[in-house]
Amino acid sequence: MAEPEPPVNPLTGKPELMMAVPPQTTDTFGGSAGELTVQHVTHQVQLIQQVMAAVMKRDVHYGVIPGCKEPSLWKPGAEKILATFRLMAEPETVEFTGSQDEPAYRVTLRIVHYPTGRCVGYGMGSCSCREEKYKWRKAKPGEFDLEPPDRQRTVQREGRNGKYEVRQIRTPGADVDNTILKMAFKRAMVAGCLSATAASDVFTQDLEDMPEELREKVAGSQGGNQGSRTENGNSSGTAVDSVVILRQIEQAKTVDELTVIREGTMCTLKGKDVVNVGAAWRERLAAIAPEMAGK
């Protein structure tokens, strides 16, 4: 009897890696209540990495904050990962924690496996009008002097021609109420996605929402500098992709898995990344199948 064709991931359009999955389990979230096997956990991590390399685009689905080891997951990327695992985010609670002048929300979402209705995780996010980027805005001509002293300020900025002053006024709460609610939902969705799919080792969260000076401190504590250009002259976006592929190679257990990596994501590399990843691929092949090394 002919062997069944491997399943095709609807997002990547490519065959998924075939794992030895116990018959009593259908998939990571829809199977039995028993413990996941090592194969299931490995498959889940590899699937996230495949989707990132083949489908996600830098500055659309994720961003790279200078100094961070992992890229920062954005809402469009979280939606792609949730769709890959057939998950959806449902509101659990929406709390209004601010005032009329300073709206603030705290949102809790349930992450649900929609084929079975099982809740597989939760995500919580909050947003407030007290955050710097929502609290103040640049004053239009004639606005500044009309505001009371406690609702106006002058801040210094630095541009190409040196330092300059910007006059700002407080943003009315009603102008940003809906934006703040949506931002709380976004943060809760990303948090729930990372938690439910165990993707925190691939992505980080919310650094792009931090003020620049605080973001730099957090990034500096993590070490690294993927936001700059790499030594081989490639942009950091290529560097992130090469890191994902190197992880896939390191976790590959069979020649078939290595073949999928070579014919799929490795073709996106450029420059010295091709040489470096190619060397890692051949080294892994020699470890898995010594008889095939050098062929």
N, C-alpha and C positions, 0 to 999 in steps of 0.2 A: 504494500500500500504506500502511495506517495506521501512524503512528509508534508505536513501543513505549512503554508506560507507564513513567514514571520509577520506579526502585526505591524502595521504602518502607523507611526505617530501622526495625528492629523495636523499638528503644527509644523513639524519638520519635513513631513512628506517622505521620511526615510524609515527603513525597517528599524524597529526597536531591538536592542540587544536581547538575545534569547537566554533566559536564565532557567535553571532547574527549579521550577516553582512547584511546591507541594500541591497535589490535586485538590485539597480541601480549601485552598485559598485562591480567590479570584484575582484580587489585586491588593495593593497596599492598604486601601481604606475600605474596600467592600468585601473582604474575606471573612474568615472565621474569627472568633474572639481569642484565638491562641496567639502565642508570641510570634513575631516576625522572625524569619530566618536571616542569616547573614546575606544570602542571595537577594532577599527582598530589599534590605537596607542598601546594599551595594547598587542594585538596580535603580532605586529611588534617587540616589546621589548622582549616578551617571545620567539619568534622564534629565535632571535639572541642568547639568552641565551641557548636555547635548542641545537642549532648548536654548540655553544662553548663547552657545556658539553658533547655532544654525539659524535662529529666529530673532533673537533680541538684538537691538541696535543701541550702541552707546549714545548717551544723551537723549534717548527716547524711552527706553525701558529701564535703563540703569545709568548711573553716572560714576565717574571716578574722581574722588576728592583727593587732591594732592596730599601725599603723606600717609594715605590709608592702605592697608594690606588688601582689603576686600572692596569691591565696588559697592555703591549704595543703591539698594533696590528702590525703584520708583513705582508709582501706582500702575502704569501700563505693564511693567514687568511682572508685578504681583498678579495682575489679571491673567497674564499668559501662563504663569506657573499654576494658578488655581484651575484654569481651564484644562491644562495638561493632566492634572490629577482628578478632573471632574469634581471640583469643589466650588462652592459659592459662599459668599459672605452674607449673612442675614443679621439685621439689627437685633440685638438683645435688649439693650437699654440706651436711651439718649437722655443725658442729664444736662440741664441748663444750670451752670454753676456761676454765672456772672451777674451783671445788672443791665439795665436798659442802656446805660451809657457805655458799659464795658462788657459786652457779651462774651461768654465763654461756654464751651461745651465739652462734655466727656462722653465718649461713645464706646460701647462694648458690642462687638460683633461675634456671632457664632460662625465657625467655619464648618460647613455641612457638605458631606459627600452626597451629591444630589441623586445618584441612582438608588441609594439605600436609605437616605434620610438621616444617616448617622452623623452626630456632631463629633468632629475630630479635633477641635481646638477652639480657642478664643483669641481675640485680639482687642486691645484697649488703646484708645488714642484720645488726646485732648488738644484743644487749641483755645487761645485766649486773645482778646483784643489788647491785652497788656504786652504781648510780644512786640518787639521793636518795629518789625516791618508792617504791623497792622495798627500800631498806636499812633504813628506820626506819618504825615505826608508833606510833600513840598507845597509851600504856599503859592497860590496863583497871584498875579498882580492885584494889589489892593486888599487881599484877604488878611494878611498878617496883622495889620494895625487894627482890624475889626475884632480880633479875638482877645479875650482877657489874658492877662500875663501868665496865668497857670496853664493856658492852652496854646502857648507859643514858645518857641525856642530857636536858637541859632546854633548850628553844628558845623564843624570843620570837616571838609573832605579834601582828598588829595587826588589830583589829576595829572595829566601829562605836563601841564604848565605850572605845577606846584600846588600849594594849598589854596583853598577858597572856602567861602562861607555859604551855607544853604539855610534859608529861613523856612522853618517848618511849623505846622499847626496840627493840633490833635485831630485825628480822623473820627468823625461821628460814628457811634456804634452801629447805627442802622445801615451805614454804607458798607460795612464789612461783615454783618451778621451772617449772611448766607455763605460767604467765603470761609468764615471761621468754622461753620458747621461742616462744610464739605472737607475742609482740611482735617478736622477731627476724624471724619469717616475714612479719609485716605490713610491717615496714620494708623488707625485701627486695622484697616485692611492689610497694610503691609506687615504690621506686627503679627496678625493672625496667620498670614501666608508663611512668614518665616518660621513661626512656631509649629504650625500644623504639618509643614513639609520638611522640617528640620533643615532648612536652607541657610541657617545663620552662619555656617562655616564657608558659604559661598558669597553671601551678601551681608552687608551691614544695613542699618536703617537710620533715617532721619538726619544724617549729617548735613544734607543739603538744606535742611530747614533751620539750622543753627546760625546765629550771627557769625560773621566771618572770623572774628578774633577768637571766639569760643571754639569754632570748628577747627581752626588751626591748632589749638591746644590739644583737642581730642585726637586729631590726626597725628600730631607729633608724638603723642604717647603710644600710638600704635606702631610707629616706625614705618620705614619704607617711603617710596615716593613714586607711585605709579602714575601720578598726574603729569610728570615731566616726560620729556622725550627720553627714550631708552638709549643705551650705549651704541646700539647698532643703527640708530637713526630712525627707527620706526616710532610711530606715535604710541602713546600709552594705551590707546584702544586695542592695537595689535598685541601689545604686551599682555593685556588682560586675557585676550583670546588664547594666547599661547599658554598662559597659566592654566586655563580651563582644560586645554587639550593635554597638557602634561599630567594633570590629575586623572584624566580619563585613561591615559596610557599606564600610569602607575597602578590603577585599580583594575585594569584588564586582567582577566583570568584565562582567556582562551585565545587561540589564533583568530577565530572568527570575530571576536570583539576588536582585536587589533586591526583587522581588515576593514571593519566598519569605520573605525576612527581614521584610517589612512584614506579611504575613499570618500569620506564625508568632510569632517571639519578641518583636516590637515591641509586641504586644498585652498583654504582661505588665508594661509600664512604668507608672509613676504619677508624678504631680506634674510638676515641671519637667524630669524626664528625658524625658518625652514630647516636650516642645518642643525640647530640645537634640538628641535623637536624630533627631527629625523633620527638623530643619534639616540635619543631616549627611546624612540619606537623600536629601533634595531636592538638596543640593549634589553628591552622588555621581551622582545621576540626570542632572543637567545635564552632568556631565563625560562620562558614558557615552553619553547620547543627548540632545544639545542640543535636538533638535527636539521632545522630549517635556517639556522643562522648563516648568513653569507650568501643566501640564494636570492 
